């Protein structure tokens, strides 16, 4: 390219091309920098600062732009990063720089050059898209062209509009007809730009019985036009679709054109399917758009050209009205809008333009043919070979329910089991779309919500393939990804109903209907202090659900769990993820309930134990103080004198037992320590209650993960193995209870046949109760002990 720039006689143009190449190279290299270089950012890139007085060179400024463009890429997903621009993109960017340079020419040269650019671009576009003898208006905002067309229609139908203004419109109000499948916000935008009230806008419904549900109902439109004419209104303009913004369906443009000619209306067509006019084979419905009064096209996305204006082609014989409407202009700057497109079309050539559009259509047909062979995937198509947009969704018929929601008006739809099933499918399709977008970023998929069909996934390569570089291999990878996700979707959809029934039949659990959650379901544990009428956050419930999440994740099952606020309130809930295999829902729900109940009981036990221990310490302190006072009265005052007491105790020692108090944590009672010192053994007191089980007792095979259903015949095998296991335990207990013949304990003392010694019996009893007393001394605080002993006064604050 450097050699080609040297041949340019104008040094300014050569320098401009060289600078653009260097600038684009520097900006594109910024995407491949290392993390270490990314850390070295200019301070002014993050924090706005004052303008430097000395100025900066071009390299520093481009470095700043680079930091602003790519500075936060580490935090963004790969799909949101700026895409690399090819040579055709460089030509489009050069057009903006070149336009600023051309504007510095003298008026005569500027007029000739801009006229040539505008006429060439108009001629090329009209021939490529089969719109003969048309004019072109280039605009940045896609809807701006339609606004200008509406002004032209108003000036054409209201001859006195220039003189009388809106008084003419007041006497005979204009009506603009839009399809119900038009892109959102188009009608409101037109009314705001034209200064018309909203009653001037008429929304035409789509077919409800015959034809596509995204096509304009022609019979109903004719009825609306007749009613407006009888009321003294003027049918002004009709906006038809050659590829709706949602699913790419085309209206019956031929029939609509006849209707517009009958009532003297202007017909405007827009849509992505207009790009197929450049191909050799065009469907009859799209080909009829060449007979319309105007059409708006977006060649930038179709051809992968950045910063290229949209184009509105129209036919009109009065140049004065087009000038008044703003479709033509005498300003050179307005004519230079076509310069980026003029350069790009020459760079691509006719073959390159047709090849890009043809490649996008082949991608959509390839995906459409592949999805026909995939079960449970419904394709929303108008005609198999005419629409370059593929819209599909996962849809599976469950036993005992309607397969698909029928195509009826939204006003006639009533809540039904099939409607609830549709909400579940919507969540699953939303999850499917997001997973496919991450799996194949070059596919350019979008997830959208349709009024009748629900949530769907759209593949529109005409709008994305040229910029993303989508290939046939990407489509194959997309189909493989869909097939790999289908088992998960089918299994999850089948288990949602069973999960809801199990939760509703389990005490302490509440099923939460969250239409946006794609997993098995959402459940909330209702603890004892749960205020069911409140929608505020519950700290105790959040703590229980947090512990429940930790316990479930420790089981290492194939399911994923998470906690979050409820769909309609701020209370914490447990979200159960998608299932890839047959799950035992009963075991899952029972485990959730038992684990949550165990966590709640443990928290209650800790709270109650704290209060009981505090009261026990205070009671022990009072009783120990009382025992000390009684001991002073028994021993006398003389024994308390240091010297006299020692002599007196030597001549007449006191045989008093050491008294204390032991606190039984299980029974919550205060007891005397006298039996411990008398019998040399620790009393166990009340047997502690069994700890609640957090999981369902179920025998598993080697390698079997939790919540998996057992294989056929496993119940009998499990019962047999459990019985044999109990018999083995009984044998072990009998063997352990029988004394060995060679040990001293096996011999019975004389005079007491069959009866062990009292000391041995006491030790055996203590060992069976878990007491530990080596060296005939009671050991406190050892494992198995549930007592706190106080032999001295204890501070109450402990």
C-alpha positions in Angstrom: 0.0 0.0 0.0 3.0 2.3 0.6 4.0 1.9 -3.0 0.5 2.8 -4.2 0.5 6.0 -2.0 3.7 7.1 -3.6 2.0 7.3 -7.0 -0.6 9.8 -5.7 0.2 13.3 -7.0 -1.6 15.2 -4.3 0.7 15.1 -1.3 -2.2 15.8 1.1 -4.1 12.7 0.0 -1.0 10.6 0.2 -0.2 11.9 3.7 -3.9 11.3 4.7 -3.8 7.7 3.6 -0.5 7.1 5.3 -1.7 8.7 8.6 -4.9 6.7 8.5 -3.0 3.5 8.0 -0.7 4.2 10.9 -3.5 5.3 13.2 -5.6 2.2 12.5 -2.5 0.0 13.0 -1.8 1.6 16.3 -5.4 1.3 17.5 -5.8 -2.4 16.4 -2.4 -3.4 17.9 -3.8 -2.2 21.2 -6.1 -5.2 21.3 -3.1 -7.5 21.4 -1.1 -5.9 24.1 0.0 -7.8 27.2 -1.4 -7.3 30.7 1.8 -5.6 31.7 1.3 -2.9 29.0 -2.3 -2.6 29.8 -1.4 -1.6 33.4 0.5 1.4 32.1 -2.3 3.8 31.4 -2.3 7.5 31.2 -3.7 9.3 34.2 -5.8 11.5 31.8 -7.4 8.3 30.4 -9.2 7.7 33.7 -9.7 11.1 35.2 -10.5 14.3 33.2 -7.9 17.0 33.5 -7.2 20.5 32.2 -6.2 21.1 28.6 -2.4 21.2 28.3 -1.0 24.6 27.2 1.8 23.2 25.1 -0.3 20.7 23.2 0.5 17.1 22.3 1.7 15.2 19.3 -0.4 12.8 17.2 1.2 9.7 18.8 0.3 10.8 22.3 -3.3 11.6 21.3 -3.7 8.3 19.6 -2.3 6.6 22.6 -4.9 8.3 24.7 -7.7 7.2 22.3 -6.4 3.7 22.5 -6.5 3.6 26.3 -10.0 4.9 26.2 -11.1 2.3 23.7 -9.4 -0.8 25.2 -8.6 0.2 28.8 -11.4 -1.8 30.4 -11.3 -4.9 28.1 -10.3 -7.2 31.0 -13.6 -6.6 32.7 -15.7 -7.0 29.6 -16.8 -10.1 27.8 -15.2 -11.1 24.5 -18.4 -10.4 22.6 -18.4 -6.7 23.6 -14.9 -5.9 22.5 -14.3 -3.8 19.4 -14.0 -5.9 16.3 -11.1 -5.7 13.8 -11.9 -3.8 10.7 -10.8 -5.0 7.2 -9.6 -3.1 4.2 -13.2 -2.2 3.2 -13.7 -0.7 6.6 -10.6 1.4 6.2 -12.0 2.8 3.0 -15.2 3.8 4.8 -13.2 5.5 7.5 -11.0 7.2 4.9 -14.2 8.7 3.4 -14.9 10.7 6.6 -11.3 12.1 6.6 -11.5 12.7 2.9 -14.8 14.6 3.2 -13.2 17.1 5.6 -10.4 17.7 3.1 -12.7 18.0 0.1 -14.7 20.6 1.8 -11.7 23.0 1.6 -11.8 23.1 -2.2 -13.2 26.1 -4.0 -17.0 26.2 -4.6 -16.9 25.2 -8.3 -14.7 22.2 -7.8 -16.6 21.2 -4.7 -19.9 21.4 -6.6 -18.7 19.2 -9.4 -17.1 16.6 -7.1 -20.1 16.3 -4.8 -22.5 16.0 -7.7 -20.4 13.2 -9.2 -20.2 11.3 -5.9 -23.9 11.6 -5.2 -25.0 10.7 -8.8 -22.6 7.7 -9.0 -23.7 6.3 -5.6 -27.4 6.7 -6.4 -27.0 5.1 -9.8 -25.1 2.1 -8.4 -27.5 1.5 -5.6 -30.6 1.7 -7.8 -29.1 -0.8 -10.3 -27.8 -3.2 -7.6 -31.2 -3.3 -5.8 -33.4 -3.2 -9.0 -35.0 0.2 -8.2 -34.9 1.9 -11.6 -35.1 5.7 -12.0 -34.9 6.4 -8.3 -33.4 9.1 -6.2 -31.3 8.6 -3.0 -31.3 10.3 0.3 -28.4 9.5 2.7 -28.9 9.9 6.4 -27.2 8.8 9.7 -30.4 7.9 11.6 -32.2 5.0 10.0 -35.7 6.4 10.7 -34.8 9.9 9.4 -35.4 8.8 5.8 -39.0 7.8 6.6 -39.6 11.1 8.3 -38.5 13.0 5.2 -40.8 10.7 3.1 -43.7 11.6 5.3 -43.0 15.3 4.8 -42.9 14.7 1.1 -46.3 12.8 1.2 -47.9 15.6 3.2 -46.7 18.3 0.8 -47.9 16.2 -2.2 -51.4 15.5 -0.8 -51.9 18.9 0.9 -51.2 21.5 -1.8 -51.9 24.5 0.5 -49.7 23.1 3.4 -46.9 25.6 2.6 -49.3 28.5 2.9 -51.8 27.4 5.6 -49.7 25.0 7.5 -51.4 22.8 10.1 -54.8 24.4 9.6 -55.0 22.2 6.5 -54.2 19.1 8.6 -56.8 20.1 11.2 -59.6 20.1 8.7 -58.6 16.7 7.2 -56.4 14.8 9.6 -53.7 12.6 7.9 -53.4 8.9 8.9 -50.1 6.9 8.8 -50.6 3.1 8.9 -48.0 0.9 10.6 -47.9 -2.8 11.1 -48.1 -4.3 14.6 -44.9 -6.1 13.8 -43.0 -2.9 13.0 -39.9 -2.1 15.1 -40.8 -0.6 18.5 -41.0 3.1 18.8 -41.3 3.9 15.1 -44.7 5.4 15.3 -43.9 7.6 18.3 -40.7 8.8 16.6 -42.7 9.8 13.4 -45.3 11.8 15.4 -42.6 13.6 17.4 -40.6 14.6 14.3 -43.6 15.6 12.3 -45.5 17.4 15.1 -48.5 15.2 14.6 -50.8 13.9 17.4 -50.8 10.2 18.2 -54.4 9.7 16.8 -52.8 10.3 13.3 -51.1 6.9 13.8 -53.0 3.7 13.0 -51.7 0.3 14.1 -52.7 -2.4 11.8 -52.9 -5.9 13.4 -51.3 -9.0 11.9 -53.0 -12.1 10.7 -54.7 -14.2 13.3 -56.3 -17.0 11.2 -54.6 -17.4 7.9 -51.0 -16.6 6.9 -48.1 -15.6 9.0 -48.7 -14.2 12.4 -46.1 -11.5 11.7 -47.7 -10.3 8.4 -50.0 -7.4 8.1 -53.7 -8.3 7.8 -54.6 -6.8 4.4 -58.4 -7.3 4.8 -58.4 -5.6 8.1 -56.3 -2.8 6.7 -58.8 -2.1 3.9 -61.5 -1.9 6.5 -59.6 0.6 8.5 -58.9 2.7 5.4 -62.6 2.8 4.5 -63.6 3.8 8.1 -61.1 6.6 8.2 -62.2 7.9 4.8 -65.9 7.9 5.9 -64.9 9.9 9.0 -63.3 12.6 6.9 -59.7 11.6 7.5 -57.0 11.3 4.8 -55.1 8.0 4.4 -51.6 9.3 3.8 -48.9 6.7 4.0 -48.4 3.0 4.7 -45.2 1.4 6.0 -44.8 -2.2 5.0 -42.1 -4.7 6.0 -39.8 -6.7 3.8 -38.4 -8.6 6.7 -39.8 -7.6 10.1 -37.5 -6.5 12.8 -38.3 -9.6 14.9 -38.6 -12.7 12.7 -37.9 -11.4 9.2 -41.3 -12.0 7.7 -42.4 -10.1 4.6 -45.8 -8.5 4.1 -47.8 -9.1 1.0 -46.3 -6.0 -0.7 -48.0 -6.7 -4.1 -51.5 -6.7 -2.6 -50.6 -3.6 -0.4 -49.4 -1.7 -3.5 -52.7 -2.3 -5.2 -54.5 -1.0 -2.1 -52.4 2.1 -1.9 -53.0 2.9 -5.6 -56.7 2.5 -5.0 -56.8 5.0 -2.2 -54.0 7.3 -3.3 -51.6 6.4 -0.5 -47.8 6.4 -0.4 -46.2 3.0 0.1 -42.9 2.8 2.0 -41.0 -0.5 2.5 -38.2 -1.3 4.9 -36.6 -4.4 6.2 -33.5 -6.7 6.0 -34.9 -8.8 3.2 -34.4 -5.9 0.8 -30.8 -7.0 0.6 -31.8 -10.1 -1.4 -32.8 -7.8 -4.3 -29.1 -7.9 -5.3 -29.2 -11.7 -5.8 -30.1 -13.5 -9.0 -33.1 -15.3 -7.4 -35.5 -13.1 -5.4 -38.9 -14.3 -4.0 -41.9 -12.7 -5.5 -43.0 -11.1 -2.2 -39.7 -9.2 -1.9 -39.5 -8.4 -5.6 -42.7 -6.5 -5.4 -40.9 -4.0 -3.2 -39.3 -2.6 -6.4 -42.7 -1.1 -7.3 -43.1 0.8 -4.1 -42.8 4.6 -3.8 -39.8 4.5 -1.4 -37.6 2.1 0.5 -35.0 2.4 3.3 -31.9 0.2 3.2 -28.9 -0.2 5.6 -25.9 -1.3 3.4 -23.5 -0.8 6.3 -24.4 -3.9 8.3 -25.1 -6.0 5.2 -21.6 -5.4 3.8 -19.7 -5.0 7.1 -18.9 -1.3 6.5 -18.5 0.9 9.7 -19.8 4.5 9.8 -21.7 4.2 6.5 -25.0 6.1 6.2 -28.4 4.5 5.6 -30.0 5.1 2.2 -33.6 5.9 1.3 -34.5 5.4 -2.4 -37.6 7.1 -3.6 -39.4 8.1 -6.8 -40.8 11.6 -7.3 -41.0 14.0 -10.2 -41.2 17.4 -8.5 -37.8 18.6 -7.4 -39.3 21.5 -5.6 -41.3 19.3 -3.2 -38.3 17.1 -2.5 -36.3 20.2 -1.7 -39.0 21.4 0.7 -39.3 18.0 2.3 -35.5 17.9 2.9 -34.7 15.0 0.7 -32.4 17.1 -1.5 -30.0 19.8 -0.5 -27.8 22.4 -2.1 -25.2 22.2 0.7 -22.0 20.3 -0.3 -21.7 18.9 3.2 -25.0 17.1 2.9 -23.9 15.6 -0.5 -20.6 14.4 1.0 -22.5 12.0 3.3 -22.4 9.5 0.4 -18.6 9.7 0.2 -17.8 6.7 2.6 -20.3 4.6 0.7 -19.0 5.7 -2.7 -15.4 4.6 -1.7 -16.5 1.3 -0.2 -18.8 0.3 -3.1 -15.9 0.8 -5.5 -13.5 -1.1 -3.3 -15.9 -4.1 -3.0 -17.2 -4.1 -6.6 -20.4 -5.6 -7.8 -19.2 -9.2 -7.3 -18.0 -8.5 -3.8 -21.3 -7.0 -2.8 -23.4 -9.8 -4.2 -21.0 -12.4 -2.7 -21.4 -11.0 0.8 -25.2 -11.0 0.7 -25.3 -14.4 -0.9 -23.0 -15.8 1.8 -25.2 -14.5 4.6 -28.3 -16.1 2.9 -26.5 -19.4 2.6 -25.6 -19.4 6.3 -29.3 -18.9 7.2 -30.4 -21.7 4.9 -27.7 -24.0 6.2 -28.9 -23.4 9.8 -32.5 -23.8 8.8 -31.9 -27.2 7.1 -29.9 -28.5 10.0 -32.5 -27.5 12.6 -35.2 -29.3 10.8 -33.4 -32.6 11.8 -33.2 -31.6 15.5 -36.0 -32.8 17.8 -37.9 -30.3 20.1 -36.7 -27.3 18.1 -39.4 -25.2 16.5 -38.5 -22.9 13.6 -40.6 -19.8 12.9 -40.3 -19.4 9.1 -42.4 -17.7 6.5 -41.0 -19.4 3.4 -38.0 -21.8 3.5 -35.9 -20.1 0.9 -37.0 -16.4 1.1 -36.2 -15.3 4.6 -32.6 -14.8 5.5 -33.5 -14.7 9.2 -33.9 -17.9 11.3 -35.9 -17.8 14.5 -36.1 -20.9 16.6 -37.0 -22.0 20.1 -37.0 -25.1 22.3 -40.5 -26.6 22.6 -41.3 -30.0 24.1 -44.7 -31.5 24.7 -45.1 -32.9 28.2 -47.5 -35.8 29.0 -51.0 -34.5 29.8 -50.5 -30.9 28.7 -51.0 -29.0 25.5 -48.0 -28.9 23.2 -47.9 -25.3 22.1 -49.9 -22.2 22.9 -52.2 -21.7 20.0 -52.0 -18.6 17.8 -54.8 -16.5 19.3 -55.0 -12.8 20.1 -53.4 -11.8 23.3 -56.8 -10.5 24.6 -58.3 -14.0 24.3 -55.5 -15.7 26.1 -56.3 -17.0 29.6 -54.0 -18.5 32.2 -53.8 -22.2 31.7 -51.4 -25.1 32.5 -50.1 -24.6 29.0 -49.4 -21.0 29.8 -47.4 -21.9 32.8 -45.6 -24.5 30.7 -44.8 -21.7 28.2 -43.2 -19.6 31.0 -41.0 -22.5 31.9 -40.0 -22.9 28.2 -39.3 -19.1 28.0 -36.8 -19.4 30.8 -35.1 -22.4 29.2 -34.9 -20.7 25.8 -33.4 -17.6 27.4 -30.8 -19.8 29.0 -30.2 -21.7 25.7 -29.6 -18.4 23.8 -27.1 -17.1 26.3 -25.2 -20.4 26.3 -25.1 -20.5 22.5 -23.9 -16.9 22.4 -20.9 -17.8 24.7 -20.2 -21.0 22.8 -20.2 -19.4 19.3 -19.6 -15.7 19.6 -19.2 -15.3 15.8 -22.8 -16.4 15.3 -24.2 -13.0 16.4 -27.3 -14.6 18.0 -29.9 -12.5 19.8 -32.5 -13.5 22.4 -35.9 -11.8 22.0 -39.4 -12.1 23.4 -42.4 -12.5 21.0 -46.0 -11.8 22.1 -47.4 -15.1 20.9 -44.5 -17.5 20.6 -42.6 -16.4 23.7 -38.8 -16.2 24.1 -36.9 -17.2 20.9 -33.4 -17.1 19.5 -32.7 -15.2 16.3 -30.0 -15.8 13.8 -29.7 -12.9 11.3 -26.4 -13.2 9.4 -27.3 -10.3 7.0 -26.9 -8.0 10.0 -23.9 -9.6 11.7 -22.0 -12.1 9.4 -20.0 -9.5 7.5 -18.8 -7.7 10.7 -18.2 -10.9 12.7 -16.8 -13.0 9.9 -19.3 -15.9 10.4 -18.5 -19.0 8.4 -20.2 -22.3 7.7 -18.2 -24.0 10.4 -19.7 -21.6 12.9 -23.2 -22.7 11.9 -22.2 -26.4 12.3 -20.8 -25.6 15.7 -24.0 -23.9 16.6 -26.1 -26.9 15.7 -23.8 -29.2 17.6 -24.1 -26.9 20.7 -27.9 -27.0 20.4 -27.9 -30.8 20.3 -25.6 -31.0 23.3 -28.0 -28.8 25.3 -31.2 -30.6 24.4 -30.9 -33.4 27.0 -30.4 -30.9 29.8 -33.4 -28.8 28.6 -35.7 -31.9 28.3 -34.7 -33.4 31.6 -35.1 -30.0 33.4 -38.5 -29.3 31.9 -39.8 -32.8 32.9 -38.6 -32.5 36.5 -40.1 -29.0 37.2 -43.6 -30.3 37.7 -42.5 -33.1 40.0 -40.3 -30.8 42.0 -43.3 -28.4 42.6 -45.5 -31.2 43.8 -42.9 -32.6 46.2 -42.2 -29.1 47.6 -45.9 -28.3 48.1 -46.3 -31.7 49.9 -43.4 -31.2 52.3 -43.9 -29.4 55.6 -41.7 -26.3 56.1 -41.0 -25.7 52.4 -42.6 -23.1 50.2 -42.5 -23.3 46.4 -41.6 -20.0 44.7 -42.8 -19.5 41.2 -40.0 -17.6 39.4 -40.6 -17.4 35.6 -37.1 -16.2 34.9 -35.3 -19.1 36.5 -34.3 -21.9 34.0 -33.5 -24.5 36.6 -35.6 -27.2 38.3 -37.3 -24.7 40.6 -37.0 -22.3 43.5 -37.8 -23.2 47.1 -37.8 -21.3 50.4 -37.6 -22.8 53.9 -40.1 -21.3 56.3 -38.5 -21.2 59.8 -40.4 -20.8 63.1 -40.1 -17.0 63.2 -40.8 -16.4 59.5 -43.3 -13.6 58.9 -45.2 -14.8 55.8 -47.0 -11.5 55.2 -43.8 -9.4 55.1 -41.9 -8.9 51.9 -38.8 -7.5 53.6 -35.4 -9.2 54.0 -35.2 -11.9 56.7 -31.8 -12.1 58.3 -32.5 -15.4 60.1 -33.9 -17.0 56.9 -30.8 -15.7 55.0 -28.5 -17.3 57.5 -30.4 -20.7 57.3 -30.3 -20.6 53.5 -26.6 -19.8 53.5 -25.9 -22.8 55.6 -28.2 -24.9 53.5 -26.3 -23.9 50.4 -23.0 -24.8 52.0 -24.3 -28.2 53.1 -25.7 -29.1 49.7 -22.5 -28.1 47.8 -20.6 -30.4 50.1 -22.5 -33.3 48.8 -20.8 -33.0 45.4 -23.8 -33.7 43.3 -24.3 -32.9 39.7 -26.9 -30.2 40.6 -25.9 -26.6 41.0 -27.4 -24.5 43.8 -27.4 -20.8 44.6 -29.3 -18.4 46.9 -30.8 -15.1 46.1 -33.8 -12.9 46.8 -37.3 -14.2 46.0 -38.9 -13.1 42.7 -41.5 -10.9 44.4 -39.9 -10.1 47.7 -36.5 -9.7 49.4 -36.6 -13.0 51.3 -33.8 -15.5 50.6 -34.5 -18.6 48.5 -32.7 -21.6 47.3 -32.4 -21.9 43.5 -32.0 -25.4 42.2 -30.1 -25.5 38.8 -30.6 -27.6 35.7 -30.5 -31.4 35.6 -28.6 -33.4 33.0 -29.8 -36.8 34.2 -32.7 -38.5 36.0 -32.8 -37.0 39.5 -34.6 -38.5 42.5 -36.7 -35.4 43.3 -38.2 -36.9 46.4 -34.8 -37.5 47.9 -33.7 -34.0 46.8 -36.6 -32.3 48.5 -36.4 -34.4 51.6 -32.7 -33.6 51.9 -33.4 -29.9 51.6 -36.1 -30.0 54.2 -34.1 -32.1 56.7 -30.9 -30.1 56.3 -32.7 -26.8 56.7 -34.5 -28.1 59.8 -31.2 -29.3 61.2 -29.6 -25.9 60.7 -32.5 -24.2 62.4 -32.5 -26.6 65.4 -28.8 -26.2 65.9 -29.1 -22.5 65.9 -32.0 -22.7 68.4 -30.0 -25.1 70.6 -27.0 -22.8 70.7 -29.2 -19.8 71.6 -31.0 -21.8 74.4 -27.8 -23.3 75.7 -26.3 -19.9 76.1 -29.2 -18.7 78.2 -29.3 -21.9 80.3 -25.5 -21.8 81.0 -25.8 -18.2 82.1 -28.6 -19.0 84.6 -26.8 -22.2 85.8 -23.6 -20.2 86.5 -25.6 -17.7 88.6 -27.4 -20.5 90.5 -24.1 -22.4 91.1 -22.5 -19.2 92.5 -25.3 -18.7 95.0 -25.3 -22.3 96.2 -21.5 -22.4 96.5 -21.6 -19.3 98.6 -24.3 -20.8 100.8 -22.2 -24.0 101.2 -19.2 -22.0 102.3 -21.2 -20.2 104.9 -22.5 -23.6 106.3 -18.9 -24.9 106.4 -17.8 -21.9 108.5 -20.6 -22.6 111.0 -19.7 -26.3 111.2 -16.0 -25.8 111.7 -16.2 -22.9 114.1 -14.4 -19.6 114.2 -11.2 -21.0 115.8 -10.4 -23.1 112.8 -10.4 -20.0 110.6 -7.5 -18.3 112.5 -4.3 -19.2 110.6 -2.1 -20.5 113.3 -4.7 -21.7 115.8 -6.7 -23.4 113.0 -3.7 -25.4 111.8 -2.9 -26.7 115.3 -6.5 -27.5 115.9 -6.9 -29.3 112.6 -3.7 -31.3 113.5 -5.1 -32.5 116.8 -8.7 -33.0 115.6 -9.0 -33.1 111.8 -12.3 -32.4 110.1 -13.8 -35.2 108.1 -15.8 -33.0 105.7 -16.5 -34.0 102.1 -15.6 -31.7 99.3 -18.8 -30.3 97.9 -19.4 -28.8 94.5 -21.9 -28.4 91.7 -22.0 -30.0 88.3 -24.2 -28.5 85.5 -25.7 -31.1 83.1 -25.9 -29.4 79.6 -28.3 -32.1 78.3 -30.9 -31.8 81.1 -30.2 -28.2 81.9 -30.1 -28.9 85.7 -27.7 -28.2 88.5 -26.5 -31.3 90.5 -24.2 -32.1 93.4 -20.7 -33.5 92.9 -21.0 -35.7 96.0 -21.7 -38.9 94.0 -18.6 -38.3 91.9 -16.3 -38.3 95.0 -18.1 -41.1 96.7 -18.5 -43.6 93.8 -15.4 -42.3 91.9 -17.6 -42.2 88.7 -19.3 -39.5 86.7 -23.1 -39.6 86.4 -24.3 -39.4 82.8 -27.8 -38.0 83.6 -30.3 -37.9 80.8 -29.5 -39.5 77.5 -28.9 -36.7 74.8 -31.4 -36.6 72.0 -30.3 -38.0 68.6 -28.9 -35.5 66.1 -31.3 -35.0 63.2 -30.1 -36.5 60.0 -29.4 -34.0 57.2 -29.6 -36.5 54.3 -31.9 -39.3 53.4 -30.5 -42.6 54.4 -30.1 -44.5 51.1 -27.5 -47.0 50.1 -25.5 -45.9 47.1 -23.4 -47.9 44.7 -19.8 -47.2 44.2 -19.4 -44.0 42.1 -23.1 -43.1 42.4 -23.6 -39.4 43.2 -26.3 -38.0 45.5 -29.9 -37.5 44.2 -29.5 -40.1 41.4 -32.3 -42.6 40.9 -31.2 -46.2 41.5 -31.2 -48.7 38.7 -34.0 -51.1 38.2 -34.0 -53.8 40.9 -31.8 -51.8 43.2 -34.5 -51.6 45.9 -34.4 -55.3 46.5 -30.7 -55.3 46.4 -30.6 -52.5 48.9 -33.0 -54.2 51.3 -31.0 -57.5 51.2 -27.8 -55.7 51.8 -29.2 -53.7 54.7 -30.5 -56.9 56.4 -27.1 -58.6 56.0 -25.5 -55.5 57.4 -27.7 -55.6 60.5 -26.9 -59.2 61.0 -23.2 -58.5 60.8 -23.5 -55.8 63.4 -25.4 -58.1 65.8 -22.6 -60.7 65.4 -20.0 -58.1 66.3 -21.9 -57.0 69.4 -22.2 -60.7 70.6 -18.5 -61.3 70.1 -17.6 -58.1 71.9 -19.9 -58.9 74.9 -18.4 -62.5 75.4 -15.2 -62.5 77.5 -12.1 -64.1 76.2 -11.2 -67.4 77.9 -7.6 -66.5 78.7 -8.3 -63.2 80.4 -8.7 -62.8 84.2 -12.2 -61.3 83.7 -13.3 -64.7 82.3 -12.9 -66.5 85.6 -15.7 -66.1 88.2 -14.7 -65.4 91.9 -15.5 -68.2 94.3 -18.6 -67.8 96.4 -20.3 -65.6 93.7 -20.9 -67.9 90.7 -21.9 -66.0 87.6 -21.6 -62.5 89.2 -18.7 -60.2 88.5 -17.1 -58.1 91.2 -18.8 -54.9 92.2 -15.8 -52.8 91.2 -15.7 -54.5 87.7 -19.4 -54.1 87.3 -19.2 -50.4 88.1 -16.3 -49.9 85.6 -18.2 -51.7 82.9 -21.3 -49.6 83.5 -19.2 -46.4 83.4 -17.5 -47.4 80.2 -20.8 -48.2 78.5 -22.1 -44.8 79.5 -19.0 -43.1 78.1 -17.5 -42.0 81.4 -13.7 -41.8 81.7 -12.2 -42.4 85.1 -8.6 -43.6 85.0 -6.7 -44.0 88.3 -10.1 -44.0 90.1 -10.3 -40.2 89.6 -13.2 -38.5 87.8 -11.9 -36.7 84.7 -14.0 -33.6 83.7 -13.9 -31.8 80.3 -13.0 -35.0 78.4 -14.8 -36.1 75.2 -18.1 -37.6 76.0 -18.7 -35.5 79.0 -21.7 -33.1 79.0 -21.1 -31.6 82.6 -19.7 -28.4 83.8 -18.4 -28.7 87.5 -18.1 -25.7 89.9 -16.2 -26.2 93.1 -15.4 -22.5 93.7 -17.5 -19.4 93.4 -17.7 -18.3 89.7 -18.0 -14.8 88.4 -21.5 -14.3 87.1 -20.3 -12.5 83.9 -18.8 -15.7 82.7 
